[in-house]
Amino acid sequence: MFLTSYIFKSKAVRALKGNWQTALIVSFIAGLPATVSALLRSTKLPEVALGVTYEELLAAVRQIDPGTIWLLAIVGLISFIVTPMLSVGCYQYFIKRIQGEELGIMGVFSRRQIFGRALFLYLYMYVRIFLWSLLLVIPGIIAALRYALAPYFLAEDPDLTPAQAIDKSKEVMADKKLSLAVLLLSFIGWALMALVAQMMLISFSVILAMVAYQFIELFRVTYMNASVSAFYLAASRAEGIAKAKQEADAFVRGIRNRMPGERHGDEKNDEDTNNGDKSEEP
């Protein structure tokens, strides 16, 4: 079943209206460990050009200070352990935000009591996606879409086990993988905008370029989190998907009716019917 991404993105915009500041901070906190780890890797590790030989790569690695290696290992481990809990809490915040409730900034820590379960869920997902990716890239992408809603199920119902959350995601996504893929792909424009801003500003200031890139990316991630949460609420409820389908159909009809040279279909059909009736009168 294919649903237009506009429906979920419009719900996200309505839910975030007046709450963008809190939502941005929640997304920032959830992604902070991974951002710090990536920033350290980009600044502490030497740049290696493409096409280098094994000997050149080995020489570059030997130049890295042991303290730097330990620092990167510790920060990376902390990021790997903490990020799943923060991500599940972040999804819980956005689910409640779409439903009209506001958890506040501390909502990102709302699932700290299932720290271990969140970590095991992400480990389970990563392993299964990796195994599918060993076959080909496409099976890996399909597997990622199949398990994508598992953290949302765990966020909404913390009593679920990781296996139950994955089973629920597989069941719901059986016929909705294309809809989620289209929704995620609709944010590519924002990612390209971030890259263009970085390339344009890097000649003036590296710091300014990084700040602009990170801010646009933060906006994109926040917008995407809210949109996928709206998709989850529709997909995980029987009445939700039917309502979303009706909204999608109404949206498509509205676009067709606004097309230049097109007359409103219902009015045109009614007029043709009335003319036919009149022509048959004696």
NUGU-378657 format. One record per residue (C-alpha): residue number from 1; x, y, z. Coordinates in nm, 2 decimals. Last residue first. Example, Ala and Ser with C-alpha at 12.3 -4.5 7.8 and 13.67 -1.06 7.14 Angstrom:
! residues 2
+-----+--------+--------+--------+
: num :     xx :     yy :     zz :
+-----+--------+--------+--------+
:   2 :   1.37 :  -0.11 :   0.71 :
:   1 :   1.23 :  -0.45 :   0.78 :
+-----+--------+--------+--------+
This chain:
! residues 282
+-----+--------+--------+--------+
: num :     xx :     yy :     zz :
+-----+--------+--------+--------+
: 282 :  -3.96 :   1.45 :  -2.51 :
: 281 :  -3.67 :   1.45 :  -2.25 :
: 280 :  -3.37 :   1.25 :  -2.34 :
: 279 :  -3.16 :   1.55 :  -2.42 :
: 278 :  -3.23 :   1.70 :  -2.08 :
: 277 :  -3.11 :   1.39 :  -1.90 :
: 276 :  -2.78 :   1.39 :  -2.09 :
: 275 :  -2.72 :   1.75 :  -2.01 :
: 274 :  -2.78 :   1.68 :  -1.64 :
: 273 :  -2.53 :   1.39 :  -1.65 :
: 272 :  -2.27 :   1.60 :  -1.83 :
: 271 :  -2.31 :   1.88 :  -1.57 :
: 270 :  -2.28 :   1.63 :  -1.28 :
: 269 :  -1.97 :   1.48 :  -1.43 :
: 268 :  -1.81 :   1.82 :  -1.48 :
: 267 :  -1.89 :   1.92 :  -1.12 :
: 266 :  -1.75 :   1.60 :  -0.98 :
: 265 :  -1.43 :   1.63 :  -1.19 :
: 264 :  -1.35 :   1.99 :  -1.11 :
: 263 :  -1.24 :   2.13 :  -1.44 :
: 262 :  -0.88 :   2.09 :  -1.56 :
: 261 :  -0.72 :   2.35 :  -1.78 :
: 260 :  -0.46 :   2.43 :  -1.51 :
: 259 :  -0.44 :   2.17 :  -1.24 :
: 258 :  -0.62 :   2.26 :  -0.92 :
: 257 :  -0.87 :   1.98 :  -0.94 :
: 256 :  -0.59 :   1.73 :  -0.98 :
: 255 :  -0.41 :   1.85 :  -0.68 :
: 254 :  -0.72 :   1.84 :  -0.46 :
: 253 :  -0.80 :   1.48 :  -0.58 :
: 252 :  -0.44 :   1.38 :  -0.48 :
: 251 :  -0.49 :   1.53 :  -0.13 :
: 250 :  -0.83 :   1.37 :  -0.09 :
: 249 :  -0.68 :   1.03 :  -0.18 :
: 248 :  -0.40 :   1.08 :   0.07 :
: 247 :  -0.64 :   1.19 :   0.35 :
: 246 :  -0.85 :   0.88 :   0.28 :
: 245 :  -0.54 :   0.66 :   0.30 :
: 244 :  -0.43 :   0.82 :   0.62 :
: 243 :  -0.77 :   0.75 :   0.77 :
: 242 :  -0.75 :   0.38 :   0.67 :
: 241 :  -0.40 :   0.36 :   0.80 :
: 240 :  -0.50 :   0.50 :   1.14 :
: 239 :  -0.81 :   0.28 :   1.18 :
: 238 :  -0.60 :  -0.03 :   1.19 :
: 237 :  -0.33 :   0.13 :   1.41 :
: 236 :   0.04 :   0.07 :   1.38 :
: 235 :   0.07 :   0.22 :   1.03 :
: 234 :  -0.10 :   0.56 :   1.12 :
: 233 :   0.09 :   0.61 :   1.44 :
: 232 :   0.41 :   0.50 :   1.27 :
: 231 :   0.37 :   0.74 :   0.98 :
: 230 :   0.32 :   1.03 :   1.22 :
: 229 :   0.63 :   0.92 :   1.41 :
: 228 :   0.81 :   0.91 :   1.07 :
: 227 :   0.71 :   1.27 :   1.01 :
: 226 :   0.81 :   1.39 :   1.35 :
: 225 :   1.15 :   1.22 :   1.33 :
: 224 :   1.20 :   1.36 :   0.97 :
: 223 :   1.14 :   1.72 :   1.08 :
: 222 :   1.38 :   1.68 :   1.37 :
: 221 :   1.64 :   1.51 :   1.15 :
: 220 :   1.61 :   1.78 :   0.88 :
: 219 :   1.63 :   2.07 :   1.13 :
: 218 :   1.94 :   1.91 :   1.29 :
: 217 :   2.09 :   1.86 :   0.95 :
: 216 :   2.03 :   2.23 :   0.87 :
: 215 :   2.19 :   2.33 :   1.20 :
: 214 :   2.49 :   2.09 :   1.16 :
: 213 :   2.57 :   2.21 :   0.81 :
: 212 :   2.55 :   2.58 :   0.91 :
: 211 :   2.77 :   2.52 :   1.22 :
: 210 :   3.03 :   2.32 :   1.01 :
: 209 :   3.05 :   2.60 :   0.75 :
: 208 :   3.08 :   2.87 :   1.01 :
: 207 :   3.36 :   2.67 :   1.18 :
: 206 :   3.55 :   2.62 :   0.85 :
: 205 :   3.52 :   2.99 :   0.77 :
: 204 :   3.50 :   3.19 :   0.45 :
: 203 :   3.60 :   2.91 :   0.20 :
: 202 :   3.39 :   2.66 :   0.40 :
: 201 :   3.08 :   2.87 :   0.35 :
: 200 :   2.97 :   2.75 :   0.00 :
: 199 :   3.07 :   2.39 :   0.05 :
: 198 :   2.89 :   2.37 :   0.39 :
: 197 :   2.57 :   2.53 :   0.25 :
: 196 :   2.58 :   2.29 :  -0.05 :
: 195 :   2.61 :   1.99 :   0.19 :
: 194 :   2.32 :   2.11 :   0.41 :
: 193 :   2.10 :   2.17 :   0.11 :
: 192 :   2.18 :   1.82 :  -0.02 :
: 191 :   2.06 :   1.68 :   0.31 :
: 190 :   1.74 :   1.90 :   0.29 :
: 189 :   1.67 :   1.77 :  -0.06 :
: 188 :   1.71 :   1.41 :   0.05 :
: 187 :   1.42 :   1.45 :   0.29 :
: 186 :   1.16 :   1.30 :   0.04 :
: 185 :   1.37 :   0.98 :   0.04 :
: 184 :   1.26 :   0.90 :   0.39 :
: 183 :   0.89 :   0.93 :   0.30 :
: 182 :   0.94 :   0.74 :  -0.02 :
: 181 :   1.10 :   0.45 :   0.17 :
: 180 :   0.83 :   0.46 :   0.43 :
: 179 :   0.55 :   0.42 :   0.16 :
: 178 :   0.75 :   0.15 :  -0.02 :
: 177 :   0.79 :  -0.05 :   0.30 :
: 176 :   0.41 :  -0.04 :   0.37 :
: 175 :   0.29 :  -0.39 :   0.27 :
: 174 :   0.47 :  -0.61 :   0.53 :
: 173 :   0.57 :  -0.31 :   0.74 :
: 172 :   0.31 :  -0.37 :   1.01 :
: 171 :   0.39 :  -0.74 :   1.05 :
: 170 :   0.77 :  -0.69 :   1.04 :
: 169 :   0.74 :  -0.40 :   1.29 :
: 168 :   0.54 :  -0.61 :   1.53 :
: 167 :   0.79 :  -0.90 :   1.51 :
: 166 :   1.07 :  -0.65 :   1.57 :
: 165 :   0.90 :  -0.52 :   1.88 :
: 164 :   0.83 :  -0.87 :   2.01 :
: 163 :   1.19 :  -0.97 :   1.96 :
: 162 :   1.31 :  -0.66 :   2.15 :
: 161 :   1.08 :  -0.75 :   2.44 :
: 160 :   0.78 :  -0.53 :   2.49 :
: 159 :   0.71 :  -0.37 :   2.83 :
: 158 :   0.83 :  -0.03 :   2.71 :
: 157 :   0.52 :   0.01 :   2.49 :
: 156 :   0.54 :   0.34 :   2.30 :
: 155 :   0.92 :   0.35 :   2.27 :
: 154 :   0.94 :  -0.02 :   2.21 :
: 153 :   0.69 :   0.01 :   1.92 :
: 152 :   0.89 :   0.31 :   1.79 :
: 151 :   1.22 :   0.12 :   1.81 :
: 150 :   1.07 :  -0.16 :   1.60 :
: 149 :   0.94 :   0.08 :   1.33 :
: 148 :   1.25 :   0.04 :   1.10 :
: 147 :   1.26 :  -0.34 :   1.11 :
: 146 :   1.12 :  -0.40 :   0.77 :
: 145 :   1.27 :  -0.09 :   0.62 :
: 144 :   1.62 :  -0.20 :   0.73 :
: 143 :   1.55 :  -0.55 :   0.60 :
: 142 :   1.45 :  -0.41 :   0.26 :
: 141 :   1.77 :  -0.20 :   0.25 :
: 140 :   1.98 :  -0.51 :   0.33 :
: 139 :   1.80 :  -0.71 :   0.07 :
: 138 :   1.88 :  -0.44 :  -0.18 :
: 137 :   2.25 :  -0.42 :  -0.10 :
: 136 :   2.31 :  -0.79 :  -0.17 :
: 135 :   2.36 :  -1.11 :   0.02 :
: 134 :   2.59 :  -0.98 :   0.29 :
: 133 :   2.33 :  -0.70 :   0.34 :
: 132 :   2.09 :  -0.95 :   0.49 :
: 131 :   2.34 :  -1.04 :   0.75 :
: 130 :   2.41 :  -0.68 :   0.83 :
: 129 :   2.04 :  -0.60 :   0.87 :
: 128 :   2.01 :  -0.89 :   1.11 :
: 127 :   2.31 :  -0.79 :   1.31 :
: 126 :   2.21 :  -0.42 :   1.32 :
: 125 :   1.85 :  -0.50 :   1.43 :
: 124 :   1.96 :  -0.73 :   1.72 :
: 123 :   2.21 :  -0.48 :   1.84 :
: 122 :   1.95 :  -0.21 :   1.82 :
: 121 :   1.71 :  -0.42 :   2.02 :
: 120 :   1.97 :  -0.52 :   2.27 :
: 119 :   2.06 :  -0.15 :   2.34 :
: 118 :   1.69 :  -0.06 :   2.38 :
: 117 :   1.64 :  -0.35 :   2.62 :
: 116 :   1.94 :  -0.26 :   2.83 :
: 115 :   1.83 :   0.11 :   2.88 :
: 114 :   1.47 :   0.02 :   2.95 :
: 113 :   1.45 :   0.25 :   3.25 :
: 112 :   1.60 :   0.53 :   3.05 :
: 111 :   1.29 :   0.55 :   2.83 :
: 110 :   1.17 :   0.90 :   2.92 :
: 109 :   1.53 :   1.04 :   2.88 :
: 108 :   1.44 :   1.22 :   2.55 :
: 107 :   1.12 :   1.34 :   2.72 :
: 106 :   1.34 :   1.55 :   2.95 :
: 105 :   1.32 :   1.83 :   2.69 :
: 104 :   0.94 :   1.86 :   2.73 :
: 103 :   0.69 :   1.58 :   2.73 :
: 102 :   0.43 :   1.77 :   2.53 :
: 101 :   0.11 :   1.59 :   2.42 :
: 100 :  -0.08 :   1.66 :   2.10 :
:  99 :  -0.07 :   1.31 :   1.96 :
:  98 :   0.21 :   1.41 :   1.72 :
:  97 :   0.41 :   1.54 :   2.02 :
:  96 :   0.35 :   1.21 :   2.20 :
:  95 :   0.50 :   1.01 :   1.92 :
:  94 :   0.78 :   1.27 :   1.89 :
:  93 :   0.88 :   1.24 :   2.26 :
:  92 :   0.86 :   0.86 :   2.24 :
:  91 :   1.09 :   0.86 :   1.94 :
:  90 :   1.34 :   1.07 :   2.13 :
:  89 :   1.32 :   0.83 :   2.42 :
:  88 :   1.39 :   0.54 :   2.18 :
:  87 :   1.69 :   0.73 :   2.03 :
:  86 :   1.83 :   0.83 :   2.38 :
:  85 :   1.83 :   0.46 :   2.49 :
:  84 :   1.98 :   0.35 :   2.16 :
:  83 :   2.25 :   0.63 :   2.17 :
:  82 :   2.39 :   0.54 :   2.52 :
:  81 :   2.58 :   0.21 :   2.44 :
:  80 :   2.72 :   0.30 :   2.10 :
:  79 :   2.80 :   0.65 :   2.20 :
:  78 :   2.98 :   0.54 :   2.51 :
:  77 :   3.18 :   0.28 :   2.30 :
:  76 :   3.27 :   0.55 :   2.04 :
:  75 :   3.39 :   0.79 :   2.31 :
:  74 :   3.60 :   0.52 :   2.48 :
:  73 :   3.75 :   0.40 :   2.15 :
:  72 :   3.82 :   0.75 :   2.02 :
:  71 :   3.99 :   0.85 :   2.34 :
:  70 :   4.20 :   0.52 :   2.35 :
:  69 :   4.31 :   0.58 :   1.99 :
:  68 :   4.40 :   0.94 :   2.07 :
:  67 :   4.61 :   0.84 :   2.36 :
:  66 :   4.79 :   0.59 :   2.14 :
:  65 :   4.90 :   0.88 :   1.91 :
:  64 :   4.82 :   0.82 :   1.55 :
:  63 :   5.14 :   0.81 :   1.33 :
:  62 :   5.13 :   0.43 :   1.31 :
:  61 :   4.79 :   0.46 :   1.13 :
:  60 :   4.93 :   0.68 :   0.86 :
:  59 :   5.22 :   0.44 :   0.80 :
:  58 :   4.98 :   0.15 :   0.77 :
:  57 :   4.78 :   0.34 :   0.51 :
:  56 :   5.09 :   0.43 :   0.31 :
:  55 :   5.20 :   0.06 :   0.32 :
:  54 :   4.86 :  -0.06 :   0.21 :
:  53 :   4.87 :   0.17 :  -0.09 :
:  52 :   4.66 :   0.49 :  -0.12 :
:  51 :   4.38 :   0.50 :  -0.38 :
:  50 :   4.16 :   0.75 :  -0.20 :
:  49 :   4.34 :   1.00 :   0.02 :
:  48 :   4.39 :   0.95 :   0.39 :
:  47 :   4.33 :   1.24 :   0.63 :
:  46 :   4.48 :   1.19 :   0.97 :
:  45 :   4.25 :   1.10 :   1.27 :
:  44 :   4.19 :   1.35 :   1.54 :
:  43 :   3.97 :   1.61 :   1.37 :
:  42 :   3.73 :   1.38 :   1.17 :
:  41 :   3.73 :   1.11 :   1.43 :
:  40 :   3.66 :   1.35 :   1.71 :
:  39 :   3.37 :   1.51 :   1.52 :
:  38 :   3.22 :   1.16 :   1.45 :
:  37 :   3.23 :   1.07 :   1.82 :
:  36 :   3.08 :   1.40 :   1.92 :
:  35 :   2.80 :   1.37 :   1.67 :
:  34 :   2.72 :   1.01 :   1.77 :
:  33 :   2.70 :   1.11 :   2.14 :
:  32 :   2.49 :   1.43 :   2.05 :
:  31 :   2.22 :   1.26 :   1.84 :
:  30 :   1.96 :   1.22 :   2.10 :
:  29 :   2.05 :   1.55 :   2.27 :
:  28 :   2.01 :   1.74 :   1.93 :
:  27 :   1.68 :   1.57 :   1.85 :
:  26 :   1.54 :   1.67 :   2.19 :
:  25 :   1.68 :   2.03 :   2.15 :
:  24 :   1.52 :   2.06 :   1.81 :
:  23 :   1.19 :   1.94 :   1.94 :
:  22 :   1.20 :   2.19 :   2.23 :
:  21 :   1.26 :   2.48 :   1.99 :
:  20 :   1.02 :   2.36 :   1.73 :
:  19 :   0.72 :   2.35 :   1.97 :
:  18 :   0.50 :   2.64 :   1.84 :
:  17 :   0.41 :   2.44 :   1.53 :
:  16 :   0.57 :   2.10 :   1.57 :
:  15 :   0.24 :   1.91 :   1.56 :
:  14 :   0.12 :   2.10 :   1.25 :
:  13 :   0.45 :   2.05 :   1.07 :
:  12 :   0.45 :   1.68 :   1.15 :
:  11 :   0.10 :   1.63 :   1.03 :
:  10 :   0.20 :   1.80 :   0.70 :
:   9 :   0.49 :   1.56 :   0.67 :
:   8 :   0.27 :   1.26 :   0.73 :
:   7 :   0.02 :   1.35 :   0.46 :
:   6 :   0.28 :   1.48 :   0.22 :
:   5 :   0.45 :   1.14 :   0.22 :
:   4 :   0.19 :   1.00 :  -0.01 :
:   3 :   0.07 :   0.65 :   0.09 :
:   2 :   0.15 :   0.34 :  -0.11 :
:   1 :   0.00 :   0.00 :   0.00 :
+-----+--------+--------+--------+
